[in-house]
Structures are given as structure tokens and as C-alpha cells.
Amino acid sequence: MFRHYLVRHLNRRPKPLKTLMAMGVGLVMLLGGEQRATAAGPALSQQSIDRLQGLERKLSAGHYQQVVDTARSRAASAGSSQADQWARALYLQVAASAAQRLDQPGCAADLLYQARGIDTAPLSQRLQWLEQEARLRLRAGQLEQAATLFDRWQGQASLTSDDLWLGARLHARLEQWDDALRWVSLARDKESAPDNEQLALAASVYQQAGQYGEASSVVEAQLEQEDSDPQRWQQAAALYQRIGQPGRAAALWEAGWQRGILKGEEALLTRARLHMAGGTPARAAEMLSQALDNGELEDSNDHRRLLARAWAQARDHQQALQAWQAVAERTEDAHDWYMLGDLAYGWGVWAQAEQGFANARARGGDNPGQLLLMEGVAAYEQGRLEQAEEVFRQAEKFGDSADQANQWLALIDNDRGQPDLSS
């Protein structure tokens, strides 16, 4: 079951592309941006200023395709002087603004790529275009290019926590888990109180990157913020199982059960199995017994077997043997009789051991020669030498048990030859 939870919830994929785009709504090239940018580079000619202002008025009026065509034409015909190249970069920016308004993010990104390749443009402006291009690539679904640009952007600027989380989600979407892990680390260093969505992303990335301890601590942090979601409790317990802390998994599940968040038959069975794995099998046996008695759990053969295993694991001899006896009598299954015999044999309860092995053999159990050997030992330990001898004679007929059967028969003969010192 936990493998199912782990696959379903511990291994859940990051959010789809539309969510990434919604989180990346940072690209809005406000009108007037081109005018503000002109002051950052080399002085422009009055003709270039007039043309840029004219394009911005057409942009404001909604003539987007005309702006794209005209601005690209102006950029293509720009001269080679520093001022002309600066004007060329600004024409490309205006064209990108118009392309974005035409809902052509890929085209807008290509235009900004050209603009930021112009060395005349100030570094601060090219960095801004890099950021905008990254977001446009994301909107266009060009995730690998967007991820590369996000990495370059992060290396050249101090990003906000939202941008860092967006970078982490982008790399996670590409299943680039090491890169996603780096972005999550940066985001958590920047953001002291991440929200549930960010914590869920962090938990997913930590799991995929093999950082299970970090993942479990993040999941618990989610529970502290909002503990009403059963899937988060399931995820947390599965993580603790995966990192080898079954006791912690059992305690966490128990807490969710006691709060009424985890409920139902499957949750009860998981609760019992976790207690068995976590070192508290007697607690599992008690809850299973109670649930079977009050009808909370279906009185099936499998559930009765689980109860018997729990008592056996708790090493409660009386309860365990009684439970396996009840299961075997109920199912008349050879393996269930064998389980009773094997458990009784290990604890030296010879009468039940003999009964278990004899019934397992009678019902076609595996390795009949070995079953005969153990049945014979159980009879011998009860002082019933004739019965033991008869059983060992049968065991002689099986190749895998003949040698041992002969040794026991020799021991019985030796016992008979010894004087009775009890009188």
C-alpha cells in the first residue's frame, strides 16, 4: 500500500505548464518603457527618438502587427554607429512588446534575444531583456531554453523568492532534479516562510533528488500549516518508511488517525502494518482484534492472518498460537497449518507443533519429507517414541529427509536400550 502511496503521492509530478506560465506573469512591457530606456544608452538622433515615439503611439492605439513590421524594418536598416545600434536594440524591444500583445511569446522572445545581443545596449538593460526573454520562452512552452535563461539570469542578478521558486518549478517540470534542488535551496534561503504550494514543490524535488530526510521535514512543515489533507499524512509516513524510520512513520500515522484525518478500513490496516514495522506489534494486534470484534474491519481470512502475524511478532505465545489455530481451522489451508506448526515448534509447544505439521502434510503441503521430520521431532519431544518412529520411517522415503530420519531412528533405538533410572 505504501508503495502505492509513494508512487501516487511521494513520486507526484510538478504542476503543468499552464501553472508555470501563470507564475511567470512578470513580462508586461509597459508603455513608456521604450522612452525610459532611451536615456540609458548612447544619445539618439532626434529622428530615432521621433520614430520610437511614433511606434509607441501606434502600440498604444493597438496597431500591433504594424508596429512589429515597422520596428523590425527599422532595426534591419539601422546603421553601424553606437547610437544607431542602440536605436536598433530599442526598435527590437518595441517589436517584442507588440508581438507579446499579439500573443506571440516565441516571436517576442526571439526579438529580445536579438536586442540583448547588441553590445551597445547597457548591461543593465540587456539583463532586463534576458529576464523578459526567459519568461517569454516559458510562456511559449520552450522550457529548455527558458531554463537555460533562468540559470543565466540567476547568475547575474539577485532574484526575488517568487522568481527562485519559479526557476525551481521550471527545472522540476523538465525533471532536471539536481538543478531544481539548487533553485529550491536558493528559494528557501530567500523565503523564510514558504507557502503550501512552495513546500509541496520542495518536497517533490527533495524526493526526486534522493534527499528524503529534507523531504520528510518539509512535509511535516506542511502538516503544521494545514493538517487536514490525508494525502500529506500519507506522504509523510511513506517518506519516513523510505528513509528507514518506520517508528516515526507509525507515530505520524497514529497522530493522523487520532485526529480523524486518516480513517476507514484501508487506513486502519495501514495503521496496523506501520505499528508492526515500527516495533509496536502488540499495539497492532490489539487494534486489529478490536476492529474485527466490533465490525470496523471485515472478518476475512487475510485480516485474521494479519492479526495472527501481529501477535506472533509481539511474541505473545498464547495469543499468537490461538490466532493461528483459529485461522488454520477456518481455512483448512496447508500453509496456515504449517504456520501454526512452525510457530509452536519454535516455542517448544510440541502438541500444537505436531498437529500443525500433520495437518499441513495431510492437506498437500510443500516438502512433505521435512514436514514429517518436524512432526516426528514434536512426537519425540512429547515422549511418544512409537509414534515418532512411525513418522520417521515415512520420512526415510524422501530424499531430502532420509539422512536426518535415520539419525532420529538411531536415537530412538538408543533411548530404548538405555535402562530406566526413574524407578
C-alpha positions as CSV (number, residue, x, y, z in Angstrom):
1,M,0.0,0.0,0.0
2,F,2.8,2.4,0.8
3,R,4.4,1.7,-2.4
4,H,1.1,2.8,-4.0
5,Y,1.2,6.0,-1.8
6,L,4.8,6.5,-2.6
7,V,4.1,6.2,-6.3
8,R,0.9,8.3,-6.2
9,H,1.9,10.9,-3.7
10,L,5.6,10.8,-2.6
11,N,6.6,10.5,-6.5
12,R,3.7,13.3,-7.7
13,R,4.9,15.3,-10.7
14,P,5.3,19.1,-10.6
15,K,2.5,21.4,-11.9
16,P,1.8,21.6,-15.6
17,L,3.0,24.2,-18.0
18,K,-0.1,26.5,-17.7
19,T,0.7,26.8,-14.0
20,L,4.3,27.7,-14.7
21,M,3.1,30.4,-17.2
22,A,0.7,31.7,-14.6
23,M,3.5,32.0,-12.1
24,G,5.7,33.8,-14.7
25,V,3.4,36.7,-15.3
26,G,6.3,39.1,-14.9
27,L,6.5,40.2,-18.5
28,V,4.4,43.3,-19.1
29,M,6.3,45.8,-21.2
30,L,4.5,48.9,-20.0
31,L,4.0,51.8,-22.4
32,G,6.7,54.3,-21.9
33,G,9.3,51.7,-21.2
34,E,11.0,52.4,-24.5
35,Q,11.1,56.1,-23.7
36,R,12.7,55.4,-20.3
37,A,15.2,53.1,-21.9
38,T,16.5,55.7,-24.4
39,A,18.2,57.6,-21.6
40,A,20.3,54.5,-20.6
41,G,22.4,54.2,-23.8
42,P,24.2,56.5,-26.2
43,A,22.5,59.7,-27.2
44,L,20.0,59.1,-30.0
45,S,19.3,61.3,-33.0
46,Q,16.1,63.3,-33.0
47,Q,14.9,61.2,-36.0
48,S,15.4,58.0,-34.0
49,I,13.5,59.5,-31.0
50,D,10.7,60.6,-33.2
51,R,10.4,57.2,-34.8
52,L,10.4,55.4,-31.5
53,Q,7.8,57.7,-30.1
54,G,5.6,57.2,-33.2
55,L,5.9,53.4,-32.8
56,E,4.9,53.7,-29.2
57,R,1.8,55.7,-30.1
58,K,0.8,53.1,-32.6
59,L,1.4,50.4,-30.0
60,S,-0.9,52.3,-27.6
61,A,-3.5,52.5,-30.3
62,G,-3.5,48.8,-30.8
63,H,-1.8,48.6,-34.2
64,Y,0.3,45.7,-33.1
65,Q,1.1,44.0,-36.3
66,Q,2.0,47.3,-38.0
67,V,4.4,48.0,-35.1
68,V,6.0,44.6,-35.4
69,D,6.6,45.0,-39.1
70,T,7.8,48.7,-39.0
71,A,10.0,48.2,-36.0
72,R,11.7,45.1,-37.4
73,S,12.3,47.0,-40.7
74,R,13.8,50.0,-38.8
75,A,16.1,47.6,-36.9
76,A,17.2,45.9,-40.1
77,S,18.2,49.2,-41.7
78,A,20.0,50.7,-38.7
79,G,23.5,52.0,-39.2
80,S,26.7,50.8,-37.5
81,S,27.3,53.7,-35.2
82,Q,26.9,53.1,-31.4
83,A,23.8,55.4,-31.4
84,D,22.3,53.6,-34.5
85,Q,22.9,50.2,-32.8
86,W,21.3,51.4,-29.6
87,A,18.3,52.6,-31.7
88,R,18.2,49.2,-33.3
89,A,18.0,47.4,-30.0
90,L,15.2,49.7,-28.9
91,Y,13.3,49.0,-32.2
92,L,13.6,45.3,-31.4
93,Q,12.2,45.9,-27.9
94,V,9.2,47.8,-29.3
95,A,8.6,45.0,-31.8
96,A,8.8,42.5,-28.9
97,S,6.2,44.5,-27.0
98,A,3.8,44.4,-29.9
99,A,4.5,40.7,-30.6
100,Q,3.6,39.9,-27.0
101,R,0.3,41.8,-27.3
102,L,-0.4,39.6,-30.4
103,D,0.1,36.6,-28.1
104,Q,3.2,35.6,-29.9
105,P,5.6,34.9,-27.0
106,G,8.0,32.9,-29.0
107,C,8.4,35.7,-31.6
108,A,8.7,38.3,-28.8
109,A,11.4,36.2,-27.2
110,D,13.4,35.9,-30.5
111,L,13.2,39.7,-30.9
112,L,14.5,40.3,-27.3
113,Y,17.3,37.7,-28.0
114,Q,18.4,39.9,-30.9
115,A,18.2,43.0,-28.8
116,R,20.3,41.7,-25.9
117,G,22.9,40.6,-28.4
118,I,23.7,44.2,-29.2
119,D,26.8,45.2,-27.2
120,T,25.9,48.9,-27.3
121,A,22.9,48.3,-25.1
122,P,23.8,48.9,-21.4
123,L,24.4,45.7,-19.4
124,S,21.5,46.5,-17.0
125,Q,19.1,46.8,-20.0
126,R,20.4,43.5,-21.5
127,L,19.9,41.8,-18.2
128,Q,16.3,43.1,-18.1
129,W,15.7,41.7,-21.6
130,L,17.3,38.4,-20.5
131,E,14.7,38.2,-17.7
132,Q,11.9,39.1,-20.1
133,E,13.0,36.6,-22.7
134,A,13.2,33.8,-20.1
135,R,9.6,34.5,-19.1
136,L,8.5,34.6,-22.7
137,R,10.2,31.3,-23.5
138,L,8.3,29.9,-20.6
139,R,5.0,31.2,-21.9
140,A,5.9,29.8,-25.4
141,G,6.4,26.4,-23.9
142,Q,10.1,26.5,-24.8
143,L,11.1,25.1,-21.4
144,E,14.6,24.0,-22.0
145,Q,15.6,27.4,-23.4
146,A,13.7,29.1,-20.6
147,A,15.6,27.0,-18.0
148,T,18.9,27.9,-19.5
149,L,18.0,31.6,-19.5
150,F,16.7,31.4,-15.9
151,D,20.1,29.9,-14.9
152,R,21.9,32.8,-16.6
153,W,19.6,35.3,-15.1
154,Q,20.1,33.9,-11.6
155,G,23.9,34.0,-12.1
156,Q,23.8,37.7,-12.9
157,A,21.1,39.2,-10.7
158,S,19.6,39.0,-7.2
159,L,16.2,37.3,-7.8
160,T,13.1,37.6,-5.7
161,S,11.9,34.5,-3.8
162,D,9.0,34.1,-6.3
163,D,11.4,34.1,-9.2
164,L,13.6,31.5,-7.4
165,W,10.6,29.3,-6.8
166,L,9.6,29.7,-10.5
167,G,13.1,28.6,-11.5
168,A,12.8,25.6,-9.3
169,R,9.4,24.6,-10.8
170,L,10.7,25.1,-14.3
171,H,13.6,22.7,-13.7
172,A,11.3,20.3,-12.0
173,R,9.0,20.3,-14.9
174,L,11.9,19.3,-17.1
175,E,12.9,16.6,-14.5
176,Q,16.2,18.3,-14.1
177,W,16.3,17.4,-10.4
178,D,19.8,18.5,-9.4
179,D,19.2,21.9,-10.9
180,A,15.7,22.1,-9.3
181,L,17.3,21.2,-6.0
182,R,19.7,24.1,-6.3
183,W,16.9,26.5,-7.1
184,V,14.9,25.2,-4.2
185,S,17.8,25.7,-1.8
186,L,18.2,29.3,-3.1
187,A,14.5,29.9,-2.7
188,R,14.3,28.5,0.8
189,D,17.3,30.6,1.8
190,K,15.4,33.7,0.5
191,E,12.0,32.8,1.7
192,S,11.7,32.2,5.4
193,A,8.0,31.2,5.3
194,P,7.2,29.4,2.1
195,D,3.5,28.7,1.4
196,N,1.9,25.3,0.9
197,E,2.4,25.3,-2.8
198,Q,6.1,26.1,-2.5
199,L,6.5,23.4,0.2
200,A,4.8,20.8,-2.0
201,L,7.3,21.7,-4.8
202,A,10.2,21.5,-2.4
203,A,9.1,18.1,-1.1
204,S,8.7,16.7,-4.6
205,V,12.2,18.0,-5.6
206,Y,13.8,16.6,-2.5
207,Q,12.3,13.2,-3.1
208,Q,13.3,13.1,-6.7
209,A,16.8,14.2,-5.8
210,G,17.1,11.5,-3.2
211,Q,17.0,14.0,-0.3
212,Y,14.5,12.0,1.7
213,G,15.3,13.5,5.1
214,E,14.8,17.0,3.8
215,A,11.6,15.9,2.1
216,S,10.2,14.5,5.3
217,S,10.9,17.7,7.2
218,V,9.2,19.7,4.5
219,V,6.2,17.5,4.5
220,E,5.9,17.9,8.3
221,A,6.2,21.6,7.8
222,Q,3.2,21.4,5.5
223,L,1.3,19.5,8.2
224,E,2.0,22.3,10.7
225,Q,0.5,24.8,8.2
226,E,-2.5,22.7,7.2
227,D,-3.1,19.3,8.6
228,S,-6.5,18.4,7.1
229,D,-5.3,16.8,3.9
230,P,-4.9,13.0,4.3
231,Q,-2.6,12.8,1.4
232,R,0.0,14.8,3.2
233,W,-0.1,12.4,6.2
234,Q,0.3,9.5,3.8
235,Q,3.2,11.2,2.0
236,A,4.9,11.9,5.3
237,A,4.6,8.4,6.6
238,A,5.8,6.9,3.3
239,L,8.8,9.1,3.4
240,Y,9.8,8.0,6.9
241,Q,9.4,4.4,5.8
242,R,11.7,5.1,2.8
243,I,14.4,6.6,4.9
244,G,14.3,3.7,7.4
245,Q,12.3,5.3,10.2
246,P,9.2,3.0,10.5
247,G,8.7,4.0,14.1
248,R,8.3,7.7,13.1
249,A,6.0,6.7,10.3
250,A,3.8,4.7,12.7
251,A,3.7,7.6,15.2
252,L,2.8,10.1,12.5
253,W,0.0,7.8,11.1
254,E,-1.3,7.3,14.6
255,A,-1.5,11.0,15.1
256,G,-3.4,11.4,11.9
257,W,-5.8,8.6,12.9
258,Q,-6.4,10.1,16.4
259,R,-7.3,13.4,14.8
260,G,-9.8,11.8,12.5
261,I,-7.9,12.8,9.3
262,L,-6.9,9.2,8.4
263,K,-9.9,6.9,8.6
264,G,-11.5,3.9,7.0
265,E,-10.6,0.3,6.6
266,E,-7.5,0.8,4.4
267,A,-6.2,3.5,6.8
268,L,-6.8,1.1,9.7
269,L,-4.8,-1.7,8.0
270,T,-2.0,0.7,7.2
271,R,-2.0,1.8,10.8
272,A,-1.6,-1.8,11.9
273,R,1.1,-2.6,9.4
274,L,3.1,0.5,10.4
275,H,2.9,-0.4,14.0
276,M,4.2,-3.9,13.1
277,A,7.1,-2.4,11.1
278,G,7.8,0.3,13.7
279,G,8.3,-2.0,16.6
280,T,4.9,-1.9,18.3
281,P,3.3,-5.1,17.0
282,A,1.3,-5.7,20.2
283,R,-0.5,-2.3,19.6
284,A,-1.2,-3.5,16.0
285,A,-2.7,-6.8,17.3
286,E,-4.9,-5.0,19.9
287,M,-6.3,-2.6,17.4
288,L,-6.9,-5.4,14.8
289,S,-8.6,-7.6,17.4
290,Q,-10.9,-4.8,18.5
291,A,-11.7,-3.8,14.9
292,L,-12.6,-7.4,14.0
293,D,-14.7,-7.8,17.1
294,N,-16.7,-4.6,16.6
295,G,-17.2,-4.9,12.8
296,E,-15.0,-2.0,11.9
297,L,-12.8,-4.4,9.9
298,E,-14.1,-7.1,7.6
299,D,-13.7,-10.5,9.2
300,S,-11.8,-12.0,6.3
301,N,-9.1,-14.7,6.2
302,D,-6.5,-12.2,5.2
303,H,-7.3,-9.9,8.2
304,R,-7.3,-12.9,10.6
305,R,-3.9,-13.8,9.2
306,L,-2.6,-10.3,9.8
307,L,-3.8,-10.4,13.4
308,A,-2.1,-13.7,13.9
309,R,1.2,-12.3,12.5
310,A,0.9,-9.3,14.7
311,W,0.6,-11.5,17.9
312,A,3.4,-13.7,16.7
313,Q,5.6,-10.7,16.1
314,A,4.7,-9.4,19.6
315,R,5.9,-12.8,20.9
316,D,2.7,-13.3,22.8
317,H,2.8,-17.1,22.7
318,Q,-0.7,-17.8,23.8
319,Q,-2.4,-15.2,21.7
320,A,-0.3,-16.0,18.6
321,L,-0.9,-19.8,18.7
322,Q,-4.6,-19.3,19.4
323,A,-4.9,-16.9,16.5
324,W,-3.1,-19.2,14.1
325,Q,-5.1,-22.2,15.3
326,A,-8.3,-20.3,14.6
327,V,-7.1,-19.3,11.1
328,A,-6.0,-22.8,10.2
329,E,-9.2,-24.4,11.4
330,R,-11.2,-21.7,9.5
331,T,-9.3,-22.0,6.1
332,E,-8.1,-25.6,6.3
333,D,-5.2,-24.3,4.2
334,A,-1.9,-26.3,4.3
335,H,0.2,-23.1,4.7
336,D,-1.9,-21.9,7.6
337,W,-1.4,-25.2,9.4
338,Y,2.3,-25.0,8.6
339,M,2.5,-21.5,10.2
340,L,0.9,-22.9,13.3
341,G,3.2,-25.8,13.5
342,D,6.3,-23.7,12.8
343,L,5.5,-21.2,15.4
344,A,4.7,-23.8,18.0
345,Y,7.9,-25.7,17.1
346,G,10.0,-22.6,17.7
347,W,8.4,-22.1,21.1
348,G,8.5,-25.7,22.2
349,V,4.7,-26.2,22.2
350,W,5.0,-29.7,20.9
351,A,1.4,-30.8,20.8
352,Q,0.4,-27.9,18.5
353,A,3.6,-28.3,16.5
354,E,2.7,-31.9,15.8
355,Q,-0.9,-31.0,14.9
356,G,0.2,-28.2,12.6
357,F,2.7,-30.2,10.6
358,A,0.5,-33.3,10.4
359,N,-2.4,-31.3,9.1
360,A,-0.2,-29.3,6.7
361,R,1.1,-32.6,5.3
362,A,-2.4,-34.1,5.0
363,R,-3.5,-31.1,3.0
364,G,-0.7,-31.4,0.5
365,G,1.8,-29.0,2.0
366,D,5.2,-28.4,0.3
367,N,8.2,-30.6,1.3
368,P,6.4,-33.5,2.9
369,G,9.7,-35.1,4.0
370,Q,10.6,-32.1,6.0
371,L,7.1,-31.9,7.4
372,L,7.4,-35.5,8.5
373,L,10.7,-34.8,10.2
374,M,9.3,-31.9,12.3
375,E,6.2,-33.9,13.1
376,G,8.3,-36.7,14.3
377,V,10.5,-34.4,16.4
378,A,7.4,-33.0,18.0
379,A,6.1,-36.5,18.9
380,Y,9.6,-37.5,20.2
381,E,9.7,-34.4,22.5
382,Q,6.4,-35.5,24.0
383,G,7.9,-38.9,24.8
384,R,5.8,-40.7,22.2
385,L,8.6,-42.9,20.8
386,E,6.4,-45.3,18.8
387,Q,4.5,-42.5,17.1
388,A,7.8,-40.7,16.4
389,E,9.4,-43.9,15.0
390,E,6.4,-44.4,12.6
391,V,6.7,-40.9,11.3
392,F,10.5,-41.0,10.8
393,R,10.0,-44.3,8.9
394,Q,7.8,-42.4,6.5
395,A,10.4,-39.6,6.3
396,E,13.0,-42.1,5.2
397,K,11.3,-42.4,1.9
398,F,12.0,-38.8,0.9
399,G,15.5,-38.0,-0.4
400,D,15.7,-34.6,1.4
401,S,14.9,-36.0,4.8
402,A,16.2,-39.6,4.7
403,D,19.6,-39.0,6.4
404,Q,18.0,-37.0,9.3
405,A,15.3,-39.5,9.7
406,N,17.9,-42.3,10.1
407,Q,19.7,-40.3,12.7
408,W,16.4,-39.8,14.7
409,L,15.6,-43.5,14.4
410,A,19.1,-44.4,15.7
411,L,18.5,-42.0,18.6
412,I,15.1,-43.7,19.4
413,D,16.8,-47.1,19.3
414,N,19.5,-45.8,21.7
415,D,16.8,-44.4,24.0
416,R,15.1,-47.8,24.2
417,G,18.4,-49.5,25.0
418,Q,19.0,-47.2,28.0
419,P,18.0,-48.5,31.5
420,D,15.1,-46.8,33.1
421,L,16.6,-44.9,36.0
422,S,13.4,-43.4,37.2
423,S,12.3,-46.5,39.2
